[in-house]
């Protein structure tokens, strides 16, 4: 365990960041699952709407430092978009 003041502060900061990142990653997973579910149900309007909200949130988190890498965010959005586009075409 940390013994001096700056190390104790660092522990507090790390815990805050860990919980914040966990919340953000969980939200990304839930948004992705909702898009996948809409695609499985073959509901193009619902899938498009959910894709837009997921894309906005994932891009926003990708711009911030620490939670999700910029290219990982882009990859997640791209894969969701491919699924929805396949539903719209087929």
HUBEL-V529996 format. One record per pair of residues at least 12 apart in sequence whose C-alpha atoms are under 7 Angstrom apart, sorted by the first residue. I is the first residue (numbers start at 1). J is the second residue. Records with the same first field share a line. If there is no record, write none. Layout:
I: J, J
//
This chain:
21: 67
28: 58
31: 54
32: 54
34: 50
35: 47, 50, 51
39: 84, 87
42: 87
44: 87, 88
47: 84
48: 84
55: 77
58: 73
59: 73
//
